[in-house]
Amino acid sequence: MMEQLSYEVRALQDAKRFERSLQKKSSIMQRTSKNIQTKINDRIPEKIHNVVTESIKKMIQLSLTSSAYIHPIEVDVNWTLQEREAYIQKRLKQYKQTAMLEGAGTGAGGIMLGLADFPLLLSIKMKFLFDVGQIYGFDVKSYEERMYLLHIFLLAFSSDVKRSDVWKILSEWESEKEVLREVDWKTLQLEYRDTIDLVKMLQLIPGLGAIVGAIANKRFMEQLSETAINVYRLRMLT
C-alpha cells in the first residue's frame, strides 16, 4: 500500500513538471527550426501536403465514428496505477518497434513509400492512444473519450501557442466536453504537419530515409506516450 502511494506521489510530481513544461516557450533551436520548416513547406509539392491533410482527416473521422483503432484489452479494474503504467510501457515497446520498422521500410523505399509513412504512422499512433485509454480504465468507445484522445494527440504535436489552448480544454474536460462536439481537423492537421514536416521530409531523401525514418518514428512515439501518460495522471490524481 505504501509502495503504491509512493509511486502515485512520484507520478503526480512528474506530471506536474510536465504541466509546467507546457507553459515554456520553444528553445531558440526549435524556433529556428520552425522558420526553416516554414520556408521548406513553401517549396514542398502540394501533392505531399494533400497526402498529409487527407490522412489526418480520415484518421479523425475513423477515430470518432468507428472501432478501427480499438483492440479489446483485458484490464483488471483492481490494477494499481503502477500496474497500469507497467502494462502501458510494455505496449509502448511493441508500438515503437513497429513504428521503427515501418519508418525504416518506407524511408528506404524512396518518395512514394515515404509518402505512405504518413498514414501508416498516424494509424500506429492512434492505436496506441486507444490502448492507453483502455488501460487507464476509460471507455474509449464513447464519443467523449475519443475526443479526449484526439486532444491528447493534438497536445503532443502542437506549437507553443496552440498547446496552451489545447491544455486548457484537457484540464477542464468535464465542463469542456459538454460543449465541444467537433474537432477542428484543419487546425489539427496543420499543427501536426508543422511539427513533423522537417524531420519527415528528410525521410524522403534516398540513402538517408531508412535511418531517419526509424529514429524519427521512435521519437514521435516517445513524445506521444509521454504526453498521454502525464495527461492521464493529472486527470486521475488531481
C-alpha positions in Angstrom: 0.0 0.0 0.0 2.8 2.4 1.0 4.7 1.5 -2.2 1.7 2.3 -4.3 1.1 5.6 -2.6 4.8 6.4 -3.1 4.5 5.6 -6.8 1.5 7.8 -7.2 3.2 10.7 -5.4 6.2 10.4 -7.8 3.9 10.1 -10.8 2.0 13.2 -9.8 5.2 15.1 -9.3 6.4 14.1 -12.8 3.0 15.1 -14.2 3.2 18.5 -12.6 6.6 19.1 -14.1 5.2 18.1 -17.4 2.3 20.5 -16.9 4.8 23.4 -16.2 6.8 22.5 -19.3 3.7 23.2 -21.4 4.0 26.8 -20.4 7.6 27.2 -21.6 8.5 28.7 -24.9 10.3 26.7 -27.5 14.1 26.8 -27.5 16.0 29.0 -29.9 16.8 25.9 -31.9 13.2 24.9 -32.1 12.1 28.4 -33.2 14.9 28.5 -35.8 13.8 25.0 -37.0 10.3 26.3 -37.3 11.4 29.2 -39.5 13.4 26.9 -41.7 10.5 24.5 -41.8 8.1 27.2 -42.9 10.4 28.1 -45.9 10.7 24.4 -46.8 6.9 24.0 -46.6 6.5 26.6 -49.3 8.7 24.5 -51.6 7.1 21.2 -50.9 4.8 20.0 -53.7 1.2 20.4 -52.9 0.7 16.6 -53.6 2.7 15.9 -50.4 0.7 18.3 -48.3 -2.5 16.8 -49.6 -1.4 13.3 -48.6 -0.9 14.5 -45.0 -4.1 16.6 -44.9 -6.2 13.7 -46.2 -4.6 11.2 -43.9 -5.3 13.2 -40.9 -8.9 14.0 -42.0 -9.6 10.3 -42.4 -7.9 9.5 -39.1 -10.2 11.9 -37.3 -13.3 10.5 -39.0 -12.3 6.9 -38.2 -11.4 7.6 -34.6 -14.7 9.3 -33.9 -17.0 7.0 -35.7 -15.6 3.5 -36.0 -13.9 0.8 -34.0 -10.9 0.7 -36.4 -8.4 1.6 -33.7 -10.0 -0.3 -30.8 -8.5 -3.6 -29.9 -10.1 -5.0 -26.7 -7.5 -5.2 -23.9 -8.0 -7.2 -20.8 -7.7 -4.8 -17.9 -8.2 -5.7 -14.3 -10.3 -3.0 -12.6 -8.3 -3.6 -9.4 -5.0 -2.8 -11.0 -3.0 0.0 -9.3 -1.6 2.9 -11.3 1.8 1.3 -11.2 0.5 -1.9 -12.7 -1.4 0.0 -15.4 1.6 2.0 -16.4 3.8 -1.0 -16.4 1.4 -2.5 -19.0 1.5 0.7 -21.0 5.3 0.6 -21.1 5.1 -3.0 -22.4 2.7 -1.9 -25.1 4.8 1.2 -26.0 7.8 -1.0 -26.5 5.9 -3.1 -29.1 4.5 0.0 -30.8 7.9 1.7 -31.0 9.4 -1.4 -32.7 6.5 -1.5 -35.2 6.9 2.3 -35.9 10.7 2.0 -36.3 10.3 -1.0 -38.7 7.7 0.9 -40.7 9.7 4.1 -40.8 12.9 2.3 -41.9 11.0 0.3 -44.6 9.1 3.3 -46.1 12.2 5.5 -45.7 14.3 3.1 -47.7 11.7 3.0 -50.5 12.0 6.5 -51.9 9.5 9.2 -52.2 6.4 7.1 -52.9 6.9 4.8 -50.0 8.0 7.8 -47.9 4.6 9.3 -48.6 2.9 6.1 -47.4 4.6 6.6 -44.0 2.3 9.5 -43.0 -1.0 7.5 -42.8 0.8 4.4 -41.5 2.4 6.2 -38.6 -0.8 8.0 -37.8 -2.6 4.7 -37.6 0.1 3.3 -35.2 -0.1 6.4 -33.0 -3.9 6.3 -32.8 -4.0 2.6 -31.9 -1.5 3.2 -29.2 -3.6 6.1 -27.8 -6.7 3.9 -27.7 -4.8 1.2 -25.9 -3.6 3.8 -23.3 -7.2 5.0 -22.7 -8.4 1.4 -22.1 -5.5 0.5 -19.8 -6.2 3.6 -17.6 -9.8 2.3 -17.4 -11.8 4.6 -19.6 -14.4 3.7 -22.1 -12.8 4.6 -25.4 -15.9 3.6 -27.3 -17.7 6.7 -26.1 -17.6 9.8 -28.2 -16.3 12.0 -25.4 -13.3 9.7 -24.7 -12.5 9.6 -28.3 -12.5 13.4 -28.4 -10.3 13.3 -25.3 -7.7 11.1 -27.1 -7.7 13.4 -30.1 -6.9 16.4 -27.9 -4.0 14.4 -26.3 -2.8 13.8 -29.9 -3.1 17.5 -30.7 -1.3 18.5 -27.4 1.6 16.2 -28.3 2.1 17.7 -31.7 1.2 21.4 -31.3 3.1 24.7 -31.4 3.6 26.8 -28.3 0.6 29.0 -28.9 -1.9 26.2 -29.7 -0.6 23.9 -27.0 -1.8 26.3 -24.2 -5.3 26.3 -25.8 -5.4 22.5 -26.0 -4.2 22.0 -22.5 -6.9 24.4 -21.2 -9.5 22.2 -22.8 -8.0 18.9 -21.4 -7.5 20.3 -17.9 -11.2 21.4 -17.8 -12.5 18.4 -19.6 -15.6 17.7 -17.5 -17.1 21.1 -18.5 -15.5 21.4 -21.9 -16.8 18.0 -23.2 -20.4 19.2 -22.8 -19.9 22.0 -25.4 -17.1 20.5 -27.5 -18.8 18.3 -30.1 -16.4 18.7 -33.1 -12.7 18.7 -33.8 -11.2 21.5 -35.9 -9.5 19.0 -38.2 -7.9 21.7 -40.3 -6.1 23.1 -37.3 -5.2 19.6 -36.2 -3.6 18.7 -39.5 -1.7 22.0 -39.7 -0.3 21.7 -36.2 0.7 18.1 -36.7 2.2 18.7 -40.1 4.2 21.6 -39.0 5.6 19.6 -36.0 6.8 16.7 -38.0 7.5 18.1 -41.5 11.1 19.0 -41.2 12.1 15.6 -40.0 9.8 13.6 -42.2 10.9 15.4 -45.3 14.4 14.2 -44.6 13.0 10.7 -44.7 12.3 11.1 -48.5 16.0 11.6 -49.2 17.4 8.5 -50.9 20.1 6.8 -48.8 19.2 8.7 -45.6 15.5 7.9 -45.4 15.7 4.5 -43.7 17.8 5.8 -40.8 15.8 9.0 -40.4 12.5 7.1 -40.6 13.3 4.6 -37.9 14.8 7.2 -35.5 12.1 9.8 -36.1 9.2 7.3 -35.7 10.7 6.1 -32.4 11.0 9.6 -31.1 7.4 10.5 -32.1 6.1 7.5 -30.3 8.0 8.5 -27.2 6.7 12.1 -27.4 3.1 10.8 -27.7 3.4 8.4 -24.8 5.0 11.0 -22.5 2.1 13.3 -23.2 -0.6 10.7 -22.9 0.7 9.3 -19.6 1.1 12.6 -17.9 -2.2 13.9 -19.1 -4.0 10.9 -17.7 -2.0 11.1 -14.5 -3.2 14.7 -14.0 -6.7 13.6 -14.8 -6.8 10.7 -12.3 -4.6 12.0 -9.5 -5.8 15.6 -9.1 
